[in-house]
């Protein structure tokens, strides 16, 4: 006996997705992975056996992309792999669990201490209202608490962190974590530290833009080229006018590289040249030395030529005398 179920047709059926997905998972998900998620949550309602290759054809995505997407959602906690496929986890249960069991890395004492901190509570509430429209989930609260603990940021820096990522349209955990790591590595803890760092970054960006313009680059600078510029401006502490002198050295070359420019600037740094005036004086002195060397080489060559003529003069005279005697005999 077969019992059939008279479900609504696909025309009227609805695929339910919890709101927690849109607040916690969607912002950081790659586009193709999101496409895979929406399709598999749709087909999961019907309990059909479908192969990865079929999904690949249906979504016009390479099979490797499908496999990577499934792995991504598994690592995000949305999917759990079984022997015969995958099962969707209940996002509402996960969120409920997070509400009543904070992350193990954060002790109950830390949570309680942070809750008593008036300024910190106000900062977290500012983040909630400014960037999450008052709907920030519990997992974000735990993350913020951990970042306060790990990075020792003050409240203004934490708000600035969210504001920076928000303006970059990248308000998701991975990007926030990356920026927070970068700030921490640069010794940022207070808002004053952040202002100094931001000023340096702004100066560096202006120099990068100026170099690109002067070299007429019709492409963005690569990661390695930016590293060179950071070396010249931060490590060597060279202003743009010094770097520009090195750029002019490449004007006569059809093919140049940042490695070549770096070689020039590094030599100046090794010679303890600090300003554009120091560099110009060095180049003028070097040019004068090169001129003297060429003149000495020219003079030495001329002297050698005269010496050779003089040393052969006796032989030449002897040959002429022999020629005269020979003609007289005739």
Buried (B, 14 or more C-beta within 10 A) or exposed (E): EEEEEEEEEEEEEEEEBBEBBEBBBEBBBEEBBBBBBEBBBEBBEEEEEBEBEEBBEEBEBEEEBBBBBBEBBBEBEBBEEEEEBBEEBEBEEBBEEBEEEBEEEBEEEBBEEBEEEEEBEEBBEBBBEEBBEEEBBBBBBBBBBBBBBBBEBBBBBBBBBBBBBBEEEBBBBEBBBEBBEEBBEEEBBBBEBBEBBBEBEEBBEEBBEBBBEBBEEEEEBEEEBBEBBBBBBEEBEBBBEBBBBBBEBBEEEEEBEBEEBBEBBBEBBEEEBBEBEBBEEBBEEEEEEEEEEEEEEEEEEEEEEEEEEEEEEEEEEEEEEEEEEEEEEE
